[in-house]
């Protein structure tokens, strides 16, 4: 328990540092002898910071910091409960660096049990695999295994490296599922995790050449970010350090998904009513690209009433939540 408290304190400090940096970014200093920036430029910068700060849009708490603190507390507690009560195998290495590990929860379930693979958010620089096991408890009761993927965080790793690590982890999962004879695999990603799942889905060569990839049934992209062009101009990029020229290549919005047409994969693109307008717009535009340009079928877009960027995924720890129910419904419809 002491170790968990230490982790939470560290996460709170990270969140507080980013929050204060964003708040202070509203002040624009002009050195003597330089031309004063136009007010429109200053306002644009402030708007971008707010649009890409999900905690500022929640109405559940008085301050953004309280939103973040509550989220960390919730997912930490629920993850500890899952770890303590579900048979598991933790810290399975899929790569050589410290972050390249994954957890399997539900090792007591039948070999052919369906699998949910979960990838956490945190703008590729925060949160962890250890506190992202929270979907496992309600899914275990429904005979679904949960695999939680970890990855190295920015700035230790570049975003391109994290995308590559996600593919390595997915390869491990598909090979594991093939060996076990799993009925089917689903991926779910939240925020930056949704970005990583979307990048994985766009990798046609990966799905063509990976044993077990045919077992992929669907994906849940929750409050994701799919176009990085604006993000590079916010304080989020202080740690990510993404060059402008890499914004488009690493944005799912500009990828090709036509190879998924024949696989009949179901895609659920979700966001919260109290996500920022930009996050909701990105979900809608990503849906439209897949539906209209890539001609994807079996797609669903929903902006969930009353939910924000955080409780939309926190609910995954509840026995009766829309995320769990969506997954179980899909399993019962297509795998049983």
Secondary structure, 3 states (H helix, E strand, C coil): CHHHHHHHHHHHHHHHHHHHHHHHCCCCCCCCCCCCCCHHHHHHHHHHHHHCCHHHCCCCCCCHHHHHHHHHHHHHHHHHHHHHHCCEEEEEECCCCCCCEEEEECCCCCCCCCEEEEECCCCCCCCCCCCCCCCHHHHHHCCCEEEEECCCCCCCCCHHHHHHHHHHHHHHHHHHHHHHCCCCEEEEEECHHHHHHHHHHCCHHHHHHCCCHHHEEEEEEECCCCCCCCHHHCCCHHHHCCCHHHCCCCCHHHCCCHHHHHHCCEEEEEEEEECCHHHHHHHHHHHHHHHHHCCCCCEEEEEEEEEECCHHHHHHHCCCCHHHHHHHHHHHHHCC
